[in-house]
Amino acid sequence: MLYRTNSCELMARPRITLTVSDDIYQYLSDWAEREERPLANLAAYLLSQAVKERQQVEKKQNKGEGE
């Protein structure tokens, strides 16, 4: 997939390699199949959600430190 930079150039999105156990892989594969989406797309969505949750936790923690 491509995304635009500030200069309007199209660039490939960054990629990572992930290793998981067989049972996690099977669970994610089944989940992706039930949702009729690619496994990589589901994994990207789940990672994005986890990062958003972590950012909210950190924001709350930083707010508490400033008081």
C-alpha positions as CSV (number, residue, x, y, z in Angstrom):
1,M,0.0,0.0,0.0
2,L,1.2,3.5,-0.7
3,Y,0.9,6.7,1.3
4,R,1.6,10.3,0.6
5,T,4.4,12.3,2.2
6,N,4.4,16.0,2.8
7,S,5.9,16.5,-0.6
8,C,3.0,14.5,-2.2
9,E,5.4,11.7,-3.2
10,L,3.9,8.2,-3.1
11,M,5.9,5.9,-0.8
12,A,5.5,2.3,0.3
13,R,4.2,1.9,3.9
14,P,6.8,0.6,6.4
15,R,6.7,-3.1,7.0
16,I,7.7,-5.3,10.0
17,T,8.2,-9.0,10.3
18,L,6.4,-10.7,13.2
19,T,6.9,-14.2,14.7
20,V,4.1,-15.7,16.7
21,S,3.3,-19.2,18.2
22,D,1.4,-21.7,16.1
23,D,-1.7,-21.4,18.2
24,I,-1.7,-17.5,18.0
25,Y,-1.2,-17.8,14.2
26,Q,-4.1,-20.3,13.9
27,Y,-6.4,-18.1,16.1
28,L,-5.6,-15.0,14.0
29,S,-6.0,-16.9,10.7
30,D,-9.4,-18.1,11.8
31,W,-10.4,-14.6,13.0
32,A,-9.3,-13.0,9.7
33,E,-11.2,-15.7,7.7
34,R,-14.4,-15.1,9.7
35,E,-14.1,-11.4,8.9
36,E,-13.2,-12.0,5.3
37,R,-10.1,-10.0,5.5
38,P,-6.4,-10.7,5.0
39,L,-4.4,-11.8,8.0
40,A,-1.9,-9.0,7.5
41,N,-4.8,-6.5,7.5
42,L,-6.2,-7.9,10.8
43,A,-2.8,-7.8,12.4
44,A,-2.2,-4.2,11.3
45,Y,-5.6,-3.2,12.8
46,L,-4.9,-5.0,16.1
47,L,-1.5,-3.4,16.4
48,S,-2.9,0.0,15.7
49,Q,-5.6,-0.5,18.3
50,A,-3.0,-1.6,20.9
51,V,-0.9,1.5,20.2
52,K,-3.9,3.8,20.6
53,E,-4.7,2.2,23.9
54,R,-1.1,2.5,25.1
55,Q,-1.0,6.2,24.0
56,Q,-4.1,6.8,26.1
57,V,-2.6,5.1,29.1
58,E,0.6,7.1,28.8
59,K,-1.4,10.3,28.4
60,K,-3.3,9.7,31.6
61,Q,0.0,8.8,33.4
62,N,1.6,12.0,32.2
63,K,-1.4,14.0,33.3
64,G,-1.2,12.6,36.8
65,E,2.5,13.4,37.0
66,G,1.9,17.1,36.2
67,E,-0.5,17.6,39.1
